[in-house]
Amino acid sequence: MEVPIIQSAKNEAFSYSDMLVIYIGEYGLKVLSAIFIFIIGKWAVKKLTLLSKTLMEKAKIDQTLVEFSESLIYFVLLLIVILASLNSLGINTTSFIAVFGAAGLAIGLALQGSLANIGAAVLIIVFRPFKVGDYIEAGGATGVVEDVNLFSTIIAPLDNRTIIVPNSSIIGGNITNYSNKPNRRVDHVFGIGYDDDLKLAKESLLEIMHSDERVLQDPAPFVAVGELGDNSVNFTFRAWVNTKDYWDVYFDMLEKVKLTFDEKGISIPYPQMDIHTPKKEI
């Protein structure tokens, strides 16, 4: 009775070994092929991503867009390599594509705001309404642009705070770029009393602008009576300066005009209120 048992065990061992050889022969090459495709494919993805980044940098594309495109290209190409590796194993990748599509749709719906900011960042980078270092007013904030990333724009006001504005808010509204042009115009309105010498005041204002080297002579400085107000004769005062000198000239002109008017006896009217109190009866 022992011989049949031993023979049966031998036959079972032989059948397992045969099955193992069959499976190795059938799937071994597929596994090796999938590994080979993945390794070579990943190497090619890195090379192609690096090549695309180099070409974009040579084309002087904004660095933010370069980094975003690099990540996107790498992810898409690597996904293609993974699907090709799975396909070489005989796995039907159609179901995977459907799952990825459904997951992408769900993620897209959940991250609508973030995707809108990314899209806005691409528009900012491509159309360049402003750049880092520009003084702008956008998205309810005013200041110097410190950084533009995929989700937000960092703006620093003159008091050195930090304001983080979503890119979609910037693209969705008006953008005022104060640094885009090389020159800016300083506008003021100065009033004098009706009893003051109008010609002297006008000559004094023009002299103030002509004596300041930061004020450009082309376009020429401009002074004219702009309004006969209720309590004052108001002069329109316009001086063109380089954009970098705008704020210095803006504040200096206010001080110089006040000092000059005081020196020449020209009054600057200001609102006054007379209060009459009834006398108390004793």
DAWORA-V883575 format. One record per backbone hydrogen bond with DSSP energy under -0.5 kcal/mol. NH is the residue of the N-H (numbers start at 1). CO is the residue of the C=O. Records with the same first field share a line. If there is no record, write none. Layout:
BEGIN
NH = CO ; CO
END
This chain:
BEGIN
5 = 1
6 = 2
7 = 3
8 = 4
9 = 5
10 = 6
11 = 7
12 = 8
13 = 9
14 = 10
15 = 11
16 = 12
17 = 13
18 = 14
19 = 15
20 = 16
21 = 17
22 = 18
23 = 19
24 = 20
25 = 21
26 = 22
27 = 23
28 = 23 ; 24
31 = 27
32 = 28
33 = 29
34 = 30
35 = 31
36 = 32
37 = 33
38 = 34
39 = 35
40 = 36
41 = 37
42 = 38
43 = 39
44 = 40
45 = 41
46 = 42
47 = 43
48 = 44
49 = 45
50 = 46
51 = 47
52 = 48
53 = 49
54 = 50
55 = 51
56 = 52
57 = 53
58 = 54
59 = 55
60 = 57
61 = 56
66 = 62
67 = 63
68 = 64
69 = 65
70 = 66
71 = 67
72 = 68
73 = 69
74 = 70
75 = 71
76 = 72
77 = 73
78 = 74
79 = 75
80 = 76
81 = 77
82 = 78
83 = 79
84 = 80
85 = 81
86 = 82
87 = 83
88 = 84
89 = 85 ; 86
90 = 87
91 = 86
93 = 91
95 = 92
97 = 93
98 = 94
99 = 95
100 = 96
101 = 97
102 = 98
103 = 99
104 = 100
105 = 101
106 = 102
107 = 103
108 = 104
109 = 105
110 = 106
111 = 107
112 = 109
115 = 111
116 = 112
117 = 113
118 = 114
119 = 115
120 = 116
121 = 117
122 = 118
123 = 119
124 = 120
125 = 121
126 = 122
127 = 123
128 = 124
133 = 145
134 = 131
136 = 134 ; 143
137 = 176
138 = 141
139 = 174
141 = 138
143 = 136
144 = 156
145 = 134
146 = 154
147 = 154
149 = 152
153 = 165
154 = 147
155 = 153 ; 163
156 = 144
157 = 155
160 = 157
163 = 155
165 = 153 ; 163
167 = 151
169 = 166
170 = 166
171 = 167
172 = 168
173 = 170
176 = 137
177 = 175
178 = 135 ; 176
179 = 135
180 = 177
184 = 241
186 = 239
187 = 185
188 = 237
190 = 235
192 = 233
193 = 267
196 = 193
198 = 196
201 = 197
202 = 198
203 = 199
204 = 200
205 = 201
206 = 202
207 = 203
208 = 204
209 = 205
210 = 206
211 = 207
212 = 209
213 = 211
215 = 212
216 = 240
222 = 238
224 = 236
226 = 224 ; 234
227 = 234
229 = 227 ; 232
233 = 192
234 = 227 ; 232
235 = 190
236 = 224
237 = 188 ; 235
238 = 222 ; 236
239 = 186
241 = 184
242 = 214
243 = 182
245 = 242
246 = 243
249 = 245
250 = 246
251 = 247
252 = 248
253 = 249
254 = 250
255 = 251
256 = 252
257 = 253
258 = 254
259 = 255
260 = 256
261 = 257
262 = 258
263 = 259
264 = 260
265 = 262
266 = 261
267 = 265
269 = 267
275 = 273
276 = 274
277 = 275
END
